[in-house]
Amino acid sequence: MCVCQTMEVGKHGKNTTHAGGRGVLLEPFIHQVGGHSSMMRYDDHTVCKPLITREQRFYESLPPEMKEFTPEYKGVVSVCFEGDSDGYINLVAYPYVESEALEPDDVPERDQPRRKHSRRSLNRSGSTSEHKEEKAGLACDNSESNQEMKSLKMHLHSDVPFQMLDGNSSLSSEHITYNPWSLRCHKQQLSRMRSESKERKLYKFLLLENVVHHFKFPCVLDLKMGTRQHGDDASEEKAARQMKKCAQSTSASLGVRVCGMQVYQLDTGHYLCRNKYYGRGLSTEGFRNALYQYLHNGIQLRKDLFEPILSKLYSLKAVLERQASYRFYSSSLLIIYDGKDNWSETYMERRTEMRLKQVDISLPESLQDGSSTESITFQPKVDVRMIDFAHSTFKGFRDDPTVHDGPDMGYVFGLESLINIIEQMQDENK
């Protein structure tokens, strides 16, 4: 049982009582499509993740012009395990109290053992979601050997089913209510937290802006940016592993690779998902096809998204080219748009209306190119955000011994490749 301080959290998230106090019951963030640390939902506007000191300090020292392209940093909370009356394990957040909670990087990276994970689940009984994860090649942690570990209660809510595309690109027949990668990360994170120390009761988590909050049906593309992924402090073994991954993927040829995505399909009302293993195996042409799939809603290519995405990417590129000595090793770029907005609703309404009239209608030209008509006068909402700064650095940051000259050209190269591919796609689909 947790020994957290009994302090008031406030009106965030789902409150849970503990020893007379109030905490926030954390839930797996259902729209996490990449990464390895579990993102947790704190409230509608906020997510949290295990704190790494370098990443926290980087958020605190961001140049003002970069803040448009990063999640807002909201502080720190203490997180602990709590059991409920049904025998389930929950993660609960409380206000951070200095010197009580530890973060993962209190143990040097090179001293942390690499853990192998089995395919067994933390859930109380077998489920279709477990079967789906195995079909998709996703491994789940096993903490059942720990007798005190009881089932993890999932608080996952989505009005839209998710479908995982396996390695053969065939659609799995089973529908689930979360992106399977989010559950995978959550299980692994919980297992790591349980196994690191019997004595540790509290953990520090970063509070960050939920960047998909403003989207009803967020389509998310997670891109690992740059031609190098290991930080300056990486061990020789880790550096070699990361260089091999880059050399064998589009990180080397394009400076960018797919780490995960979910895209809402208008024709089925489902999300389609891809994970990082899919992205690692893509050729340059495969990357282009993945990008095309991300911009396709199951009915047609969202050509109205080209301009707003390109505008954001050009702006970000200009900002990063002015950041001398900055390196964003292993960071990702999120591209986000709404899979069901005014454009799609108008189209679906027209198609339904014409069906009722038994009229065969194709998509009007005014909708094909995304331009406005008398009834459509909106600009699609698009967001581009940099995330994951656990290996970032710049001159004078935390007395880092390695100082780099000029902007991060590996990252800029990735942006240029992305821009070029989207521009080519735009030209081909005029």
N, C-alpha and C positions, 0 to 999 in steps of 0.2 A: 504494500500500500504506500502511496506517495506521502512524503512528509513536507509538502509545500506549505508556504506561508498562507494564512487565511486573509487574503486581501481582495478588495473589490476590483473586478476587471472592467466593469462598465457595460454599456449596451451593445457590445460587439458579439457576433457569433451566437452560438447556442450555449446558454449558461448551464452550468452543472454545479451542484453544491458539493462542498468538501469541507468537512470539519468546521462548518459554520460559515465558510467563505464561498466565493463564487468564482468559477473558472470558465473557460471557453472550451467546449468539446470540439476537438479538431476532426475534420473529415478529409479523406483523400480528395484531392483536387481533380475532378473528373475530366478536365480538359488538358491534363499534362500529356504531352505527346512525345517528349524526349527527356534526356538527362538521366542521371542515376540516383540522385537524392530525391526523396519523396517531397513533392509540393503538397501542402495541406491547406484546406480552406479554413480561414479564420472567421471571416464574415463576407458579406457580398462584395465588398470592395478590397478585401485584403487576403493574401495568402501568406504562408510562412514556410520556411525551409530550415534544415539544420544549419546553425551558424558556423561559418569559417571566418576566423578573425581577419584574414587578408581581404576577403570579399566585403565584410562589414566596413573596414577602413576605406576600401576603395569607393564604396557608395557614399561614405561621409566626405570624401575629398573630390568628388566628381566636378569637372569644370561645368559652369552654369549652362553652356551651350550644348552639353551632352545630355542634360537632364530630360530634354524633349524625347530622347531616344532610349531612355532607360526607365525601368519601373521606379516609382517614388519609394524611397526608403522611409519606413515608418517606425523603426526602432527594434527592440528586442523583447522577447517574452521567455519565461521559464516554462518548460514542458516536462510533464511526468506521466508515468503509467498510473492508471486507476482501474480497479475492477468494479463492476457493477453487480447488482443482486442476482443477475442471470448468469454470472460467471464469465462475462465477456471482458476483454481488455480494451480500454479506451486511452487515447492520448488527450491530455487536458492542458491548456495553456493558462498560466497565471502571470501576474506582473513580475517583471524581472527584479530580483534582489541581488545586489552585488555580492560576489564571492560564493554564491550558492550553487550556480549552475556551471557546467563545463561544456565546452564545445568540442567537436570532433578533432580539431587540429591541435588540441592540447597534447595529443600524441603525435610525434613527427611522422610525416607521411611514409618515410622509408622504413619506419619501425612497425607500421601497421601490417598485419598479415593479410594476404590475399585469400579471401574465403571462397570456397567452392559451394555452390548452391544446388540443392536437389530440386526435383520437380514437384515435390509434395507441397501441399498447401497448408496455410495456417488456419484455414476455415474449419469449422466443426465437422462438416460432412462434405462429401464430394458434390460438385455442382457443375452445371453446364459451363460456367465461366472458367473453371479449372481445366475442363476438357478443351475448351477453346484455346486457352493459353498454350497448352502442350501442342495443339495442332499448329499454332502460329510460331512455335519454336521459342516460347518465352519460358524461362526457368523461374520457379518460385522458391523462396527460401523455406527451409524446414526448421522450425523451432520446437517441434513436438517432443524432442528429446528432453527439453526442459519441462519437468513435470509441473512446475508452477505456472507454466505458460498455458493459459486457456484461450478459447477462441477469440478472434478479433471481430468485433461487431462493425459491419460496414454501414456507413451513413452516406450512401451514394444516391444522388437524386438527379435524374435526367428525364426529360420528356421525350427524348429522341434516342432510339436504339443506336448502338455502335456496332459496326461489323469490321472484323479484322481480315485483311487480305493476306493470305499466306504466301510462301515463297514462290508458288506457281501461279500467283495472281488470280487464283480462283476464289470466289466469294464463299466464305463459310456460311453454312445454313443457319447457324445459331445467332440470335441477336442478344446483346447484353446492354446494360444501361450505363456503361462507363467506357472510357478508352482503356483497353486492357493494359496499356503501358503504365497508366497511373496506379493500377492495382499491383502490378509487378514491382514497381518502385516502392510502393508503400509496404509490401510484405518484406522486401529486402531491407528497407530502412528499419523496420520494427525489429527484425532479426538482429541487425547490427547493434542496435541500441541495447537489446537484451543481452547480447553476448560480450559486449565490450568490458563491462564491469558489473560485478554483483553489488558493489557498494554504491555505484552512482545512482542517485535518485532523480536528479534534475538535469535537464539539457537546455542549452541556449538555442533559440530559433530566431532567425531574422523575420521581421514583418515587412512585406513588400506589397506594392500595389497589385491588385488583380487586373492585369492589362486586358483581359477579355470581358470584363464586367459589362461594358457598354454594348456588347454584341449579343443578340438574341440566340443566334446559332453560329457560334464562332468557328470559322475555318482557320486552322492554325498550321503553319509550316515552320518547323524548327530546323534551322540550318547551322551546321558547325562551320565557322568562318576561319579563314586563314590557311596558309600552307604549313604551319607548324602548330602543334597542339600541346606540347609539354612546356611547363613553366621553367624558369631559370633554376628553380630549386629541385627539379625532378632528379631522381636517382638515375644512374646510367641505364639500369634495367627498364625503368618506366619510359625514359626518353627513347630507348630503342623500340619499345612496343608502340609508342605513339608515332614515331617516324615510319614504322612499317605500315601502320594503318593509313597514314597519309599517302605513302607511296603507292599503296594498292587501291586507292580510292580517288574520287574526283577532287579531293583536297589538294593533291599534287598538280593535277592538270588544270583545275578551275579555281582553286583557292576556296572551295565551298563544297560541302556534301550534305545530303539529306540526313537528318537525325530523327525525324519523325514527322507525321502529319495526320490531320484529320480534315476531311472535306465533306460538307453536307451535300447530299444528293436530293435534288428536288423531285426527281421521278419516283424515288422510293421512300423518301422521308427518313433516311438513315444516314449516319456518318460512316464513311469508309476511312480506315486507319492504316498507316504504315509505320514501321519502327526503324530503329537505327541499323539493324542488321540488313534490312532491305537497302537502306541508303549506302552502306559500305560496299555493296556489290555492284553498284551502278557504274556504267561507262558514261562518257560524256553525253552520248545520245540518250542513254537511260536517264540521266539527270534531267535532260531537256524534257523527256516524256513524263517524268515525275512532276515537273513543274506544270506541264500542260494538264496533267490529271488534277493537280491541286486547284487549277483555275477553271476546271470543268465541273458543272453542277449536275451532271447526269443527263442533262438535256442539250446543253450547248456550252461552248467556251465563253467565259465571262469577259468579253473584250472590253467592257466598260471599266474593268479593274486595271488595265494596262497603265493608263496615264497617272492615276493616283499612286499606284505602287512605284512607278518610275520616279515620280516627283519626290516621294519620301526617300528613295534610295539615293538619288542625286544629292539631296540635302544632307543625308547622313555622310555620304562620301566627302562632301565639302568640309563638314565638321571634323571628321577624322583626319583629313589631310592637314589640318591645322594643329593637331595634337602631337607635337614633337616629343619623342622619347616614350610615348605610350605604346604598350604591347598588350593585346587582348587574347593571350594564348588560351585556347580551349573554350573561349566564350561562344555563345550562340546568338543567332539573329532570329527573332520571331516576325513572321509576316502574318497579319491577321485581317480577315474581312468577314462580313456577315453573310452566312449562307442563305438567309431568308430575309430579304429586305424589301423595300418598296418595289424594286425592279422585279423580283421573283414573284411577289404577291400579285402584282398587276398582271404579269404574264399568266400565272396559274388561273387567276380569275377569268381572264379572257379565254383561255383554253377551255375551261369548264363551261363557260357560257356558250362557246361555239359548239361544244360537244352536245349540250342540251338542245341546241338548234339543229343538230345533226349536220353541221357544216364542217368540211375539212379545211382547216386553217393552218397556215405556217406562221412562224414568228414574224411579225411585221418588221420591216427594215428599221423603223425607228427604235425598235427594241434590240435588233440584232447588233447594232453598233453602240448601243448604250446611250445614244443621244436623247435629248429631251423631246417630249411631245406636249400637246396641250394638257395631258393628264399625268405626265411624268416629268418632274422638274427637279430631280434630286441628284446629288453626287454620291456615289457609293462610299461608305465609310471604310477606311483602310488605316491600319496602324503598323508601324515597324518599330521594334524594340530590341535593344541589345540586352542580353541576360548572361548570368554566370561569369563572375569575375574572380574566382578563387585563385587564378594563376596570372592575374593582370599585374602590371607594374608600370612605373614611370619614374623619371629622374627625381631622386629625393624621397621616394615613397618607402617608408619603413626602413630607411637606410639600406635598401637593396644594393648589393655589391655590383651587380651588372647594370650598366647604364646603356641604353640603346639610343642611336642617333636617328633623327627624323621620324616621320609617321610610321605606323604599322603597315608596311606595304603588302604584306601577306594578306591582311584583312582587306585592304583597299583593292588588291587584285581580285579577291573573291567578290567584292561588290561590283567591280567592273565586269566580271564574267556574268554575274547575275543580270546586270543591266543589259549587256549585249544580247543574252539569250531572250530576255523579255522583249527587247526592241525587235529582234528578228521575228519572234512570234507575232508581234504586233503588225509588222510589215506583211507577213504571210497571210494574215487574217483580216485584212482591210476589206 
